[in-house]
Amino acid sequence: METKYFVVSRIDGDYAWLTCTSAEEEPFFIARALLPMETDEGSKLKLENFQFVMA
């Protein structure tokens, strides 16, 4: 699996909206429990080996 980069564009309660910065994809939402604890709006994330980490 290739590494992808995302920006948290919005947080709605228990979910965060992610926008991919490395490809033309639609924004999608994901449970905040799957993201690092320190994730906030504007955070940059990296998806690597099926795990999100701060970029």
PyMOL Python script that loads the backbone (N, CA, C, O; Angstrom):
from pymol import cmd

cmd.read_pdbstr("""\
ATOM      1  N   MET A   1       0.840  -1.180   0.000  1.00  0.00           N
ATOM      2  CA  MET A   1       0.000   0.000   0.000  1.00  0.00           C
ATOM      3  C   MET A   1       0.884   1.243   0.000  1.00  0.00           C
ATOM      4  O   MET A   1       1.846   1.328   0.764  1.00  0.00           O
ATOM      5  N   GLU A   2       0.560   2.188  -0.845  1.00  0.00           N
ATOM      6  CA  GLU A   2       1.344   3.417  -0.927  1.00  0.00           C
ATOM      7  C   GLU A   2       1.005   4.356   0.230  1.00  0.00           C
ATOM      8  O   GLU A   2      -0.085   4.286   0.799  1.00  0.00           O
ATOM      9  N   THR A   3       1.934   5.221   0.568  1.00  0.00           N
ATOM     10  CA  THR A   3       1.730   6.211   1.612  1.00  0.00           C
ATOM     11  C   THR A   3       0.891   7.354   1.067  1.00  0.00           C
ATOM     12  O   THR A   3       1.154   7.851  -0.029  1.00  0.00           O
ATOM     13  N   LYS A   4      -0.121   7.777   1.826  1.00  0.00           N
ATOM     14  CA  LYS A   4      -0.967   8.897   1.430  1.00  0.00           C
ATOM     15  C   LYS A   4      -0.952   9.937   2.546  1.00  0.00           C
ATOM     16  O   LYS A   4      -0.783   9.615   3.722  1.00  0.00           O
ATOM     17  N   TYR A   5      -1.134  11.189   2.146  1.00  0.00           N
ATOM     18  CA  TYR A   5      -1.125  12.298   3.087  1.00  0.00           C
ATOM     19  C   TYR A   5      -2.489  12.975   3.097  1.00  0.00           C
ATOM     20  O   TYR A   5      -3.130  13.124   2.056  1.00  0.00           O
ATOM     21  N   PHE A   6      -2.925  13.382   4.289  1.00  0.00           N
ATOM     22  CA  PHE A   6      -4.239  13.977   4.476  1.00  0.00           C
ATOM     23  C   PHE A   6      -4.144  15.201   5.373  1.00  0.00           C
ATOM     24  O   PHE A   6      -3.200  15.357   6.147  1.00  0.00           O
ATOM     25  N   VAL A   7      -5.150  16.068   5.248  1.00  0.00           N
ATOM     26  CA  VAL A   7      -5.323  17.197   6.156  1.00  0.00           C
ATOM     27  C   VAL A   7      -6.711  17.055   6.768  1.00  0.00           C
ATOM     28  O   VAL A   7      -7.677  16.747   6.070  1.00  0.00           O
ATOM     29  N   VAL A   8      -6.804  17.279   8.067  1.00  0.00           N
ATOM     30  CA  VAL A   8      -8.101  17.244   8.746  1.00  0.00           C
ATOM     31  C   VAL A   8      -8.780  18.579   8.457  1.00  0.00           C
ATOM     32  O   VAL A   8      -8.360  19.625   8.953  1.00  0.00           O
ATOM     33  N   SER A   9      -9.825  18.527   7.654  1.00  0.00           N
ATOM     34  CA  SER A   9     -10.490  19.767   7.258  1.00  0.00           C
ATOM     35  C   SER A   9     -11.592  20.173   8.235  1.00  0.00           C
ATOM     36  O   SER A   9     -11.900  21.358   8.358  1.00  0.00           O
ATOM     37  N   ARG A  10     -12.189  19.199   8.931  1.00  0.00           N
ATOM     38  CA  ARG A  10     -13.288  19.510   9.849  1.00  0.00           C
ATOM     39  C   ARG A  10     -13.448  18.375  10.847  1.00  0.00           C
ATOM     40  O   ARG A  10     -13.214  17.212  10.521  1.00  0.00           O
ATOM     41  N   ILE A  11     -13.847  18.721  12.060  1.00  0.00           N
ATOM     42  CA  ILE A  11     -14.150  17.710  13.067  1.00  0.00           C
ATOM     43  C   ILE A  11     -15.610  17.864  13.448  1.00  0.00           C
ATOM     44  O   ILE A  11     -16.053  18.947  13.831  1.00  0.00           O
ATOM     45  N   ASP A  12     -16.357  16.768  13.340  1.00  0.00           N
ATOM     46  CA  ASP A  12     -17.778  16.714  13.701  1.00  0.00           C
ATOM     47  C   ASP A  12     -17.955  15.684  14.795  1.00  0.00           C
ATOM     48  O   ASP A  12     -18.172  14.508  14.504  1.00  0.00           O
ATOM     49  N   GLY A  13     -17.868  16.097  16.041  1.00  0.00           N
ATOM     50  CA  GLY A  13     -18.060  15.169  17.154  1.00  0.00           C
ATOM     51  C   GLY A  13     -17.031  14.056  17.151  1.00  0.00           C
ATOM     52  O   GLY A  13     -15.838  14.302  17.330  1.00  0.00           O
ATOM     53  N   ASP A  14     -17.498  12.825  16.947  1.00  0.00           N
ATOM     54  CA  ASP A  14     -16.618  11.649  16.970  1.00  0.00           C
ATOM     55  C   ASP A  14     -16.010  11.333  15.607  1.00  0.00           C
ATOM     56  O   ASP A  14     -15.346  10.308  15.450  1.00  0.00           O
ATOM     57  N   TYR A  15     -16.229  12.194  14.626  1.00  0.00           N
ATOM     58  CA  TYR A  15     -15.729  11.944  13.280  1.00  0.00           C
ATOM     59  C   TYR A  15     -14.893  13.126  12.785  1.00  0.00           C
ATOM     60  O   TYR A  15     -15.122  14.269  13.182  1.00  0.00           O
ATOM     61  N   ALA A  16     -13.929  12.840  11.919  1.00  0.00           N
ATOM     62  CA  ALA A  16     -13.093  13.867  11.312  1.00  0.00           C
ATOM     63  C   ALA A  16     -13.188  13.730   9.798  1.00  0.00           C
ATOM     64  O   ALA A  16     -13.174  12.622   9.262  1.00  0.00           O
ATOM     65  N   TRP A  17     -13.286  14.865   9.118  1.00  0.00           N
ATOM     66  CA  TRP A  17     -13.294  14.903   7.657  1.00  0.00           C
ATOM     67  C   TRP A  17     -11.869  15.067   7.173  1.00  0.00           C
ATOM     68  O   TRP A  17     -11.181  16.009   7.565  1.00  0.00           O
ATOM     69  N   LEU A  18     -11.420  14.155   6.320  1.00  0.00           N
ATOM     70  CA  LEU A  18     -10.062  14.179   5.798  1.00  0.00           C
ATOM     71  C   LEU A  18     -10.063  14.509   4.313  1.00  0.00           C
ATOM     72  O   LEU A  18     -10.915  14.040   3.557  1.00  0.00           O
ATOM     73  N   THR A  19      -9.099  15.321   3.910  1.00  0.00           N
ATOM     74  CA  THR A  19      -8.894  15.666   2.510  1.00  0.00           C
ATOM     75  C   THR A  19      -7.519  15.166   2.112  1.00  0.00           C
ATOM     76  O   THR A  19      -6.528  15.487   2.768  1.00  0.00           O
ATOM     77  N   CYS A  20      -7.447  14.384   1.047  1.00  0.00           N
ATOM     78  CA  CYS A  20      -6.178  13.836   0.572  1.00  0.00           C
ATOM     79  C   CYS A  20      -5.400  14.935  -0.139  1.00  0.00           C
ATOM     80  O   CYS A  20      -5.947  15.639  -0.988  1.00  0.00           O
ATOM     81  N   THR A  21      -4.120  15.083   0.209  1.00  0.00           N
ATOM     82  CA  THR A  21      -3.291  16.111  -0.417  1.00  0.00           C
ATOM     83  C   THR A  21      -2.473  15.559  -1.577  1.00  0.00           C
ATOM     84  O   THR A  21      -1.931  16.326  -2.373  1.00  0.00           O
ATOM     85  N   SER A  22      -2.380  14.235  -1.680  1.00  0.00           N
ATOM     86  CA  SER A  22      -1.523  13.648  -2.704  1.00  0.00           C
ATOM     87  C   SER A  22      -2.287  13.122  -3.922  1.00  0.00           C
ATOM     88  O   SER A  22      -1.681  12.566  -4.838  1.00  0.00           O
ATOM     89  N   ALA A  23      -3.611  13.295  -3.938  1.00  0.00           N
ATOM     90  CA  ALA A  23      -4.410  12.808  -5.070  1.00  0.00           C
ATOM     91  C   ALA A  23      -5.731  13.568  -5.130  1.00  0.00           C
ATOM     92  O   ALA A  23      -6.152  14.177  -4.147  1.00  0.00           O
ATOM     93  N   GLU A  24      -6.370  13.527  -6.273  1.00  0.00           N
ATOM     94  CA  GLU A  24      -7.681  14.148  -6.436  1.00  0.00           C
ATOM     95  C   GLU A  24      -8.748  13.169  -5.965  1.00  0.00           C
ATOM     96  O   GLU A  24      -9.220  12.334  -6.738  1.00  0.00           O
ATOM     97  N   GLU A  25      -9.123  13.274  -4.707  1.00  0.00           N
ATOM     98  CA  GLU A  25     -10.152  12.408  -4.132  1.00  0.00           C
ATOM     99  C   GLU A  25     -11.156  13.264  -3.384  1.00  0.00           C
ATOM    100  O   GLU A  25     -10.844  14.371  -2.945  1.00  0.00           O
ATOM    101  N   GLU A  26     -12.356  12.745  -3.244  1.00  0.00           N
ATOM    102  CA  GLU A  26     -13.383  13.420  -2.475  1.00  0.00           C
ATOM    103  C   GLU A  26     -13.031  13.349  -0.988  1.00  0.00           C
ATOM    104  O   GLU A  26     -12.484  12.342  -0.540  1.00  0.00           O
ATOM    105  N   PRO A  27     -13.335  14.406  -0.207  1.00  0.00           N
ATOM    106  CA  PRO A  27     -13.143  14.327   1.241  1.00  0.00           C
ATOM    107  C   PRO A  27     -14.011  13.201   1.815  1.00  0.00           C
ATOM    108  O   PRO A  27     -15.087  12.911   1.292  1.00  0.00           O
ATOM    109  N   PHE A  28     -13.544  12.584   2.872  1.00  0.00           N
ATOM    110  CA  PHE A  28     -14.313  11.521   3.516  1.00  0.00           C
ATOM    111  C   PHE A  28     -14.174  11.663   5.020  1.00  0.00           C
ATOM    112  O   PHE A  28     -13.277  12.348   5.513  1.00  0.00           O
ATOM    113  N   PHE A  29     -15.088  10.996   5.756  1.00  0.00           N
ATOM    114  CA  PHE A  29     -14.993  11.078   7.201  1.00  0.00           C
ATOM    115  C   PHE A  29     -14.581   9.735   7.781  1.00  0.00           C
ATOM    116  O   PHE A  29     -14.827   8.677   7.201  1.00  0.00           O
ATOM    117  N   ILE A  30     -13.943   9.813   8.951  1.00  0.00           N
ATOM    118  CA  ILE A  30     -13.431   8.634   9.627  1.00  0.00           C
ATOM    119  C   ILE A  30     -13.577   8.850  11.126  1.00  0.00           C
ATOM    120  O   ILE A  30     -13.530   9.985  11.600  1.00  0.00           O
ATOM    121  N   ALA A  31     -13.755   7.767  11.870  1.00  0.00           N
ATOM    122  CA  ALA A  31     -13.891   7.860  13.320  1.00  0.00           C
ATOM    123  C   ALA A  31     -12.604   8.408  13.931  1.00  0.00           C
ATOM    124  O   ALA A  31     -11.505   7.985  13.574  1.00  0.00           O
ATOM    125  N   ARG A  32     -12.757   9.353  14.854  1.00  0.00           N
ATOM    126  CA  ARG A  32     -11.584   9.958  15.491  1.00  0.00           C
ATOM    127  C   ARG A  32     -10.800   8.948  16.313  1.00  0.00           C
ATOM    128  O   ARG A  32      -9.615   9.157  16.573  1.00  0.00           O
ATOM    129  N   ALA A  33     -11.431   7.863  16.726  1.00  0.00           N
ATOM    130  CA  ALA A  33     -10.741   6.826  17.504  1.00  0.00           C
ATOM    131  C   ALA A  33      -9.627   6.170  16.692  1.00  0.00           C
ATOM    132  O   ALA A  33      -8.715   5.576  17.268  1.00  0.00           O
ATOM    133  N   LEU A  34      -9.687   6.267  15.366  1.00  0.00           N
ATOM    134  CA  LEU A  34      -8.664   5.677  14.501  1.00  0.00           C
ATOM    135  C   LEU A  34      -7.506   6.634  14.222  1.00  0.00           C
ATOM    136  O   LEU A  34      -6.537   6.264  13.559  1.00  0.00           O
ATOM    137  N   LEU A  35      -7.606   7.859  14.726  1.00  0.00           N
ATOM    138  CA  LEU A  35      -6.593   8.881  14.491  1.00  0.00           C
ATOM    139  C   LEU A  35      -5.771   9.116  15.756  1.00  0.00           C
ATOM    140  O   LEU A  35      -6.221   8.779  16.851  1.00  0.00           O
ATOM    141  N   PRO A  36      -4.578   9.687  15.624  1.00  0.00           N
ATOM    142  CA  PRO A  36      -3.778   9.999  16.815  1.00  0.00           C
ATOM    143  C   PRO A  36      -4.536  10.933  17.759  1.00  0.00           C
ATOM    144  O   PRO A  36      -5.332  11.759  17.312  1.00  0.00           O
ATOM    145  N   MET A  37      -4.286  10.800  19.071  1.00  0.00           N
ATOM    146  CA  MET A  37      -4.993  11.583  20.091  1.00  0.00           C
ATOM    147  C   MET A  37      -4.887  13.084  19.862  1.00  0.00           C
ATOM    148  O   MET A  37      -5.850  13.811  20.105  1.00  0.00           O
ATOM    149  N   GLU A  38      -3.733  13.560  19.399  1.00  0.00           N
ATOM    150  CA  GLU A  38      -3.500  14.997  19.260  1.00  0.00           C
ATOM    151  C   GLU A  38      -4.076  15.596  17.981  1.00  0.00           C
ATOM    152  O   GLU A  38      -3.821  16.763  17.685  1.00  0.00           O
ATOM    153  N   THR A  39      -4.844  14.826  17.221  1.00  0.00           N
ATOM    154  CA  THR A  39      -5.422  15.299  15.963  1.00  0.00           C
ATOM    155  C   THR A  39      -6.426  16.415  16.222  1.00  0.00           C
ATOM    156  O   THR A  39      -7.285  16.309  17.097  1.00  0.00           O
ATOM    157  N   ASP A  40      -6.300  17.486  15.445  1.00  0.00           N
ATOM    158  CA  ASP A  40      -7.200  18.628  15.533  1.00  0.00           C
ATOM    159  C   ASP A  40      -7.419  19.153  14.110  1.00  0.00           C
ATOM    160  O   ASP A  40      -6.750  18.710  13.176  1.00  0.00           O
ATOM    161  N   GLU A  41      -8.349  20.091  13.946  1.00  0.00           N
ATOM    162  CA  GLU A  41      -8.568  20.669  12.618  1.00  0.00           C
ATOM    163  C   GLU A  41      -7.267  21.285  12.109  1.00  0.00           C
ATOM    164  O   GLU A  41      -6.585  22.004  12.838  1.00  0.00           O
ATOM    165  N   GLY A  42      -6.935  21.003  10.876  1.00  0.00           N
ATOM    166  CA  GLY A  42      -5.709  21.505  10.279  1.00  0.00           C
ATOM    167  C   GLY A  42      -4.518  20.571  10.436  1.00  0.00           C
ATOM    168  O   GLY A  42      -3.462  20.821   9.855  1.00  0.00           O
ATOM    169  N   SER A  43      -4.664  19.500  11.210  1.00  0.00           N
ATOM    170  CA  SER A  43      -3.561  18.549  11.401  1.00  0.00           C
ATOM    171  C   SER A  43      -3.239  17.851  10.087  1.00  0.00           C
ATOM    172  O   SER A  43      -4.123  17.584   9.273  1.00  0.00           O
ATOM    173  N   LYS A  44      -1.966  17.562   9.898  1.00  0.00           N
ATOM    174  CA  LYS A  44      -1.525  16.816   8.720  1.00  0.00           C
ATOM    175  C   LYS A  44      -1.237  15.387   9.163  1.00  0.00           C
ATOM    176  O   LYS A  44      -0.512  15.153  10.129  1.00  0.00           O
ATOM    177  N   LEU A  45      -1.822  14.436   8.433  1.00  0.00           N
ATOM    178  CA  LEU A  45      -1.697  13.025   8.770  1.00  0.00           C
ATOM    179  C   LEU A  45      -1.088  12.244   7.619  1.00  0.00           C
ATOM    180  O   LEU A  45      -1.186  12.629   6.454  1.00  0.00           O
ATOM    181  N   LYS A  46      -0.462  11.147   7.977  1.00  0.00           N
ATOM    182  CA  LYS A  46       0.106  10.234   6.985  1.00  0.00           C
ATOM    183  C   LYS A  46      -0.511   8.869   7.238  1.00  0.00           C
ATOM    184  O   LYS A  46      -0.544   8.398   8.375  1.00  0.00           O
ATOM    185  N   LEU A  47      -1.002   8.231   6.179  1.00  0.00           N
ATOM    186  CA  LEU A  47      -1.542   6.877   6.261  1.00  0.00           C
ATOM    187  C   LEU A  47      -0.494   5.922   5.714  1.00  0.00           C
ATOM    188  O   LEU A  47      -0.156   5.953   4.531  1.00  0.00           O
ATOM    189  N   GLU A  48       0.010   5.080   6.594  1.00  0.00           N
ATOM    190  CA  GLU A  48       1.072   4.160   6.230  1.00  0.00           C
ATOM    191  C   GLU A  48       0.822   2.835   6.942  1.00  0.00           C
ATOM    192  O   GLU A  48       0.653   2.804   8.161  1.00  0.00           O
ATOM    193  N   ASN A  49       0.797   1.752   6.188  1.00  0.00           N
ATOM    194  CA  ASN A  49       0.533   0.423   6.753  1.00  0.00           C
ATOM    195  C   ASN A  49      -0.780   0.383   7.522  1.00  0.00           C
ATOM    196  O   ASN A  49      -0.860  -0.197   8.605  1.00  0.00           O
ATOM    197  N   PHE A  50      -1.812   1.006   6.949  1.00  0.00           N
ATOM    198  CA  PHE A  50      -3.159   1.020   7.512  1.00  0.00           C
ATOM    199  C   PHE A  50      -3.244   1.719   8.863  1.00  0.00           C
ATOM    200  O   PHE A  50      -4.148   1.430   9.647  1.00  0.00           O
ATOM    201  N   GLN A  51      -2.317   2.637   9.150  1.00  0.00           N
ATOM    202  CA  GLN A  51      -2.314   3.370  10.407  1.00  0.00           C
ATOM    203  C   GLN A  51      -2.040   4.842  10.140  1.00  0.00           C
ATOM    204  O   GLN A  51      -1.145   5.184   9.368  1.00  0.00           O
ATOM    205  N   PHE A  52      -2.821   5.718  10.789  1.00  0.00           N
ATOM    206  CA  PHE A  52      -2.629   7.148  10.666  1.00  0.00           C
ATOM    207  C   PHE A  52      -1.625   7.614  11.709  1.00  0.00           C
ATOM    208  O   PHE A  52      -1.715   7.244  12.879  1.00  0.00           O
ATOM    209  N   VAL A  53      -0.660   8.436  11.275  1.00  0.00           N
ATOM    210  CA  VAL A  53       0.312   9.061  12.179  1.00  0.00           C
ATOM    211  C   VAL A  53       0.420  10.526  11.786  1.00  0.00           C
ATOM    212  O   VAL A  53       0.088  10.905  10.663  1.00  0.00           O
ATOM    213  N   MET A  54       0.890  11.349  12.728  1.00  0.00           N
ATOM    214  CA  MET A  54       1.080  12.763  12.440  1.00  0.00           C
ATOM    215  C   MET A  54       2.215  12.903  11.431  1.00  0.00           C
ATOM    216  O   MET A  54       3.248  12.242  11.542  1.00  0.00           O
ATOM    217  N   ALA A  55       2.006  13.770  10.448  1.00  0.00           N
ATOM    218  CA  ALA A  55       3.032  13.966   9.409  1.00  0.00           C
ATOM    219  C   ALA A  55       3.914  15.143   9.753  1.00  0.00           C
ATOM    220  O   ALA A  55       4.834  15.466   9.001  1.00  0.00           O
TER     221      ALA A  55
END
""", "prot")
cmd.dss("prot")
cmd.show_as("cartoon", "prot")
cmd.util.cbc("prot")
cmd.orient("prot")
